[in-house]
Amino acid sequence: MATLRRLREVPRHLLVCEKSNFGNHKSRHRHIIQTHYYNYRVSFLIPECGILSEELKNLVMQTGPYYFVKNLPLHELITHEFISTFIKKGSCCALTYNTNIDEDNTVALLPNGTLILSLDKDTYEETGLQGRPSQFSGRKIMKFRSEESTMMSYFSKYQIQEHQPKVALSTLRDLQCPVLQSSELEGTPDVSCRALELFDWLGAVFSNVDLNNESNNFISTYCCPQPSTVVAKAYLCTITGFILPEKICLLLERLCHYYDEPKLAPWVTLSVQGFADSPVSWGKNEHGFRKGGEHLYNFVIFNNQDYWLQMAVGANDHCPP
């Protein structure tokens, strides 16, 4: 019965919201992106837009490639040759694939060369390493990001496959959007919506939820927060794969330049979702799955270069930075 009760509990999460301006020398936007290493999905939404600019479309199409290396022994990541070829010459990220972080052995190689091992009790005792117990109660395929030709040739004796991120482009019509004011995270009654309301609304849009709240809709009763406005077109782009922080920084910069010329859209959003079974969220902060495995962040970019930053993790994770 206790297990059944736990399954019925609604998953909790920690959400941190802050606001700043991209021109502020104390802005943390680059740090937040650069220390969130394991990114699985990136989405951006542009209201009052029916087609992407060539510059933005080209940037989206250049987010890959990444690589699957099957049955790679862990000792390959600590050889002098590997360290000289990848760690000392640039950024290399790796993560075990198709593992459950709360149950299986998981390995993550951070861009700075730090190797994170999340091991079950038996494997930990066999290694003889010194570590600390996880706060969350074999060899697998590993995903890598690094230089294209070097990666393929270095691991040629293993089963290595090159993959490109999947890109989905769509135009949403007659989309009801929340009204936002950049200076008001908490919103103003009858004037603008709260940051939390926008966060929930974005989740519904990305999940293709019907927002009409009609009486005969038995799947969802969710509707757009008020006040709202209807836009004729909104452009939604979703990139799925293994996406480096450097690529996300370029996307954010390009979206900031979206307002170099006058636009109807008062704001655009950039949302990033991490791998649910990554052993870390930001930096070296330990991450677990439990009931959701979420660790994600969202930028709301306003036409005056103000922005909101929203960061969310599971309730058992460390608070976002």
C-alpha positions as CSV (number, residue, x, y, z in Angstrom):
1,M,0.0,0.0,0.0
2,A,2.9,2.4,0.8
3,T,4.3,1.8,-2.7
4,L,0.9,2.5,-4.3
5,R,0.6,5.7,-2.3
6,R,4.0,6.9,-3.5
7,L,3.1,6.1,-7.1
8,R,-0.1,8.2,-6.8
9,E,1.9,11.2,-5.4
10,V,2.3,14.1,-7.9
11,P,6.0,14.5,-8.8
12,R,7.4,17.6,-7.2
13,H,10.1,19.9,-8.6
14,L,12.2,22.9,-7.7
15,L,11.7,26.0,-10.0
16,V,13.9,29.0,-9.8
17,C,13.0,32.2,-11.7
18,E,15.1,35.3,-12.1
19,K,15.3,38.3,-14.5
20,S,18.1,40.3,-15.9
21,N,19.3,42.0,-19.1
22,F,21.8,40.6,-21.6
23,G,23.7,43.8,-21.4
24,N,24.3,43.6,-17.7
25,H,27.9,42.6,-16.9
26,K,26.6,40.5,-14.0
27,S,24.2,38.5,-16.2
28,R,24.6,34.7,-15.6
29,H,23.1,33.5,-18.9
30,R,26.4,32.2,-20.3
31,H,27.4,30.4,-17.1
32,I,24.0,28.7,-16.8
33,I,24.2,27.4,-20.4
34,Q,27.9,26.4,-20.3
35,T,27.6,24.4,-17.0
36,H,24.5,22.4,-18.2
37,Y,26.4,19.8,-20.1
38,Y,24.0,17.0,-21.1
39,N,21.3,18.5,-23.3
40,Y,18.7,16.3,-25.0
41,R,16.2,18.7,-26.4
42,V,16.2,22.4,-27.4
43,S,13.1,24.2,-28.4
44,F,12.4,27.8,-29.3
45,L,9.1,29.5,-29.9
46,I,8.7,32.8,-31.8
47,P,5.2,34.4,-31.8
48,E,4.1,36.4,-34.8
49,C,6.5,34.5,-37.1
50,G,5.6,32.3,-40.0
51,I,9.1,31.5,-41.4
52,L,12.7,31.4,-40.0
53,S,15.4,33.6,-41.3
54,E,18.1,31.9,-43.3
55,E,20.7,32.6,-40.6
56,L,18.7,31.0,-37.9
57,K,17.7,28.1,-40.0
58,N,21.3,27.4,-40.9
59,L,22.3,27.5,-37.3
60,V,19.7,25.0,-36.4
61,M,20.9,22.6,-39.1
62,Q,24.4,22.8,-37.8
63,T,24.0,21.5,-34.2
64,G,25.4,18.0,-34.9
65,P,26.8,15.5,-35.3
66,Y,27.2,13.2,-32.2
67,Y,28.3,9.6,-31.9
68,F,27.3,6.3,-30.5
69,V,30.2,4.0,-29.4
70,K,29.0,0.5,-28.5
71,N,30.6,-1.7,-25.8
72,L,33.4,0.8,-25.0
73,P,35.5,-0.2,-22.0
74,L,35.7,2.5,-19.4
75,H,39.5,2.3,-19.3
76,E,39.6,3.9,-22.8
77,L,38.6,7.2,-21.3
78,I,41.6,7.4,-19.0
79,T,44.4,6.4,-21.4
80,H,47.2,9.0,-22.1
81,E,46.3,8.8,-25.8
82,F,42.6,9.7,-25.2
83,I,43.5,12.5,-22.8
84,S,46.0,14.0,-25.3
85,T,43.7,13.6,-28.3
86,F,40.5,15.0,-26.8
87,I,40.7,16.3,-23.2
88,K,43.8,18.6,-23.7
89,K,42.9,19.8,-27.2
90,G,39.3,20.8,-26.6
91,S,35.9,19.9,-25.2
92,C,34.7,16.3,-25.2
93,C,31.5,15.2,-23.6
94,A,30.4,11.6,-23.1
95,L,27.4,9.9,-21.4
96,T,26.3,6.3,-21.1
97,Y,23.1,5.7,-23.1
98,N,20.1,3.6,-22.3
99,T,20.8,3.3,-18.6
100,N,18.6,4.1,-15.6
101,I,20.4,6.5,-13.3
102,D,18.7,5.2,-10.1
103,E,19.4,1.5,-10.9
104,D,22.3,1.0,-13.3
105,N,26.0,1.9,-13.5
106,T,26.3,5.3,-15.3
107,V,29.3,7.2,-16.5
108,A,29.7,10.8,-17.6
109,L,32.7,12.6,-18.9
110,L,32.6,16.3,-18.3
111,P,34.1,18.8,-20.8
112,N,36.8,19.7,-18.3
113,G,38.0,16.1,-18.2
114,T,36.3,15.1,-14.9
115,L,34.9,11.5,-15.0
116,I,31.7,11.0,-13.0
117,L,30.9,7.4,-12.0
118,S,27.5,6.5,-10.6
119,L,27.8,2.9,-9.5
120,D,25.7,0.3,-7.8
121,K,26.9,-1.1,-4.5
122,D,28.5,-4.3,-5.9
123,T,30.4,-2.5,-8.7
124,Y,31.6,0.2,-6.3
125,E,33.0,-2.4,-3.9
126,E,34.7,-4.2,-6.8
127,T,36.5,-1.1,-8.1
128,G,38.1,-0.3,-4.7
129,L,37.6,3.4,-5.4
130,Q,36.8,5.9,-2.7
131,G,33.6,7.8,-3.2
132,R,30.4,8.9,-1.4
133,P,26.9,7.4,-1.2
134,S,24.4,8.7,-3.7
135,Q,21.5,10.5,-2.3
136,F,19.4,8.5,-4.8
137,S,18.7,5.1,-3.7
138,G,28.2,-3.4,-17.2
139,R,29.3,-1.7,-20.3
140,K,26.8,0.3,-22.2
141,I,26.6,2.4,-25.4
142,M,28.1,5.8,-24.9
143,K,27.2,9.1,-26.6
144,F,30.0,11.4,-27.5
145,R,30.4,15.0,-28.8
146,S,33.7,16.1,-30.2
147,E,35.6,16.7,-33.4
148,E,34.0,14.8,-36.3
149,S,36.9,13.0,-38.2
150,T,39.0,12.5,-35.0
151,M,36.2,10.7,-33.1
152,M,35.4,8.4,-36.0
153,S,39.0,7.4,-36.6
154,Y,40.0,7.1,-32.9
155,F,37.2,4.6,-32.1
156,S,37.2,2.8,-35.4
157,K,38.0,-0.5,-33.7
158,Y,34.6,-0.3,-31.9
159,Q,31.1,-0.1,-33.3
160,I,30.8,3.7,-33.8
161,Q,27.9,5.4,-35.5
162,E,27.5,9.1,-36.4
163,H,24.1,10.6,-35.7
164,Q,22.6,14.0,-36.6
165,P,20.1,15.7,-34.2
166,K,16.5,15.5,-35.4
167,V,14.9,18.8,-36.2
168,A,11.1,19.4,-36.2
169,L,9.8,22.7,-37.6
170,S,6.2,23.7,-37.4
171,T,3.9,26.8,-37.7
172,L,1.2,27.1,-35.0
173,R,-1.8,29.1,-36.1
174,D,-4.2,31.2,-34.0
175,L,-2.1,30.5,-30.9
176,Q,-3.3,32.0,-27.6
177,C,-0.3,33.5,-25.8
178,P,0.1,34.9,-22.3
179,V,0.7,38.6,-22.0
180,L,4.0,39.3,-20.3
181,Q,5.9,42.3,-18.9
182,S,9.6,41.9,-18.6
183,S,9.8,43.8,-15.3
184,E,7.1,41.7,-13.6
185,L,8.1,38.1,-12.8
186,E,5.1,37.8,-10.6
187,G,2.8,39.5,-13.1
188,T,0.1,42.1,-12.5
189,P,-3.6,41.2,-12.1
190,D,-5.5,41.8,-15.4
191,V,-2.3,43.3,-16.9
192,S,0.3,40.5,-17.3
193,C,0.9,36.8,-16.4
194,R,3.3,35.3,-13.9
195,A,6.6,33.5,-14.9
196,L,5.2,30.3,-13.4
197,E,2.1,30.5,-15.6
198,L,4.2,30.9,-18.7
199,F,6.3,27.9,-17.7
200,D,3.3,25.7,-17.5
201,W,1.9,27.1,-20.7
202,L,5.1,26.4,-22.6
203,G,5.0,22.8,-21.4
204,A,1.5,22.4,-22.8
205,V,2.5,24.0,-26.2
206,F,5.5,21.8,-26.5
207,S,3.3,18.7,-25.7
208,N,0.8,19.8,-28.3
209,V,-2.0,20.1,-25.7
210,D,-5.3,21.5,-26.8
211,L,-5.7,24.8,-24.9
212,N,-9.3,25.5,-25.7
213,N,-10.7,24.0,-22.4
214,E,-13.9,22.9,-24.1
215,S,-16.5,21.0,-22.1
216,N,-16.3,17.9,-24.3
217,N,-12.5,17.6,-24.0
218,F,-11.9,14.8,-21.5
219,I,-8.1,14.7,-22.0
220,S,-7.1,18.2,-20.8
221,T,-8.9,21.1,-19.1
222,Y,-5.9,23.3,-19.2
223,C,-6.2,26.7,-20.9
224,C,-4.0,29.7,-21.6
225,P,-3.4,31.9,-18.5
226,Q,-5.0,35.4,-18.6
227,P,-4.5,38.0,-19.8
228,S,-3.7,36.6,-23.2
229,T,-3.6,37.5,-26.9
230,V,-4.1,35.4,-30.0
231,V,-1.3,35.5,-32.6
232,A,-2.0,34.5,-36.2
233,K,1.2,32.5,-36.4
234,A,4.0,31.2,-34.1
235,Y,7.1,29.3,-35.2
236,L,8.1,26.3,-33.1
237,C,11.5,24.6,-33.7
238,T,12.6,21.5,-31.7
239,I,16.0,19.9,-31.9
240,T,16.5,16.5,-30.3
241,G,19.9,14.7,-29.9
242,F,23.1,15.3,-27.9
243,I,23.5,19.1,-28.0
244,L,26.5,20.9,-26.7
245,P,26.3,24.1,-24.6
246,E,28.3,26.0,-27.2
247,K,25.6,25.4,-29.8
248,I,22.9,26.6,-27.4
249,C,24.9,29.8,-26.7
250,L,25.0,30.5,-30.4
251,L,21.2,29.9,-30.7
252,L,20.6,32.2,-27.8
253,E,22.8,34.9,-29.3
254,R,21.0,34.6,-32.7
255,L,17.6,34.9,-31.0
256,C,18.7,38.0,-29.2
257,H,19.6,39.5,-32.6
258,Y,16.1,38.7,-33.7
259,Y,15.1,42.1,-32.5
260,D,17.8,44.0,-34.4
261,E,15.0,44.9,-36.7
262,P,11.5,45.8,-35.5
263,K,9.3,42.7,-34.8
264,L,5.7,42.2,-33.8
265,A,6.7,39.5,-31.2
266,P,7.1,41.1,-27.8
267,W,9.1,38.0,-26.6
268,V,10.6,34.7,-27.8
269,T,11.5,31.6,-25.7
270,L,14.4,29.2,-25.7
271,S,13.9,26.0,-23.7
272,V,16.5,23.3,-23.0
273,Q,15.9,19.9,-21.5
274,G,18.6,17.7,-20.1
275,F,19.0,13.9,-20.3
276,A,16.7,12.4,-17.6
277,D,19.3,9.8,-16.7
278,S,22.4,12.0,-16.6
279,P,24.3,11.7,-13.2
280,V,24.6,15.5,-13.0
281,S,22.4,18.5,-13.7
282,W,24.5,21.7,-13.5
283,G,28.2,21.4,-13.0
284,K,28.9,18.5,-10.7
285,N,25.5,18.7,-8.9
286,E,24.2,15.2,-8.5
287,H,21.0,14.3,-10.4
288,G,18.6,11.4,-9.9
289,F,15.5,10.3,-11.8
290,R,13.0,9.3,-9.0
291,K,9.6,10.2,-10.6
292,G,10.6,12.5,-13.4
293,G,14.3,13.0,-14.0
294,E,13.7,16.6,-15.1
295,H,16.5,19.2,-15.2
296,L,15.8,22.0,-17.6
297,Y,15.9,25.7,-18.2
298,N,14.1,28.3,-20.2
299,F,14.9,31.8,-21.4
300,V,12.2,34.3,-22.2
301,I,13.9,37.0,-24.4
302,F,12.1,40.4,-24.6
303,N,12.5,42.9,-27.3
304,N,14.4,45.3,-24.9
305,Q,17.0,42.7,-24.2
306,D,15.6,41.9,-20.8
307,Y,15.2,38.2,-20.1
308,W,13.6,35.8,-17.7
309,L,15.5,32.7,-16.7
310,Q,13.6,29.7,-15.3
311,M,15.5,26.6,-14.0
312,A,13.8,23.4,-12.8
313,V,15.0,20.1,-11.3
314,G,13.4,17.3,-9.3
315,A,12.7,18.0,-5.6
316,N,15.5,15.7,-4.5
317,D,18.2,17.4,-6.6
318,H,20.3,20.3,-5.5
319,C,18.7,23.7,-6.1
320,P,19.7,25.1,-9.5
321,P,22.7,27.4,-9.5
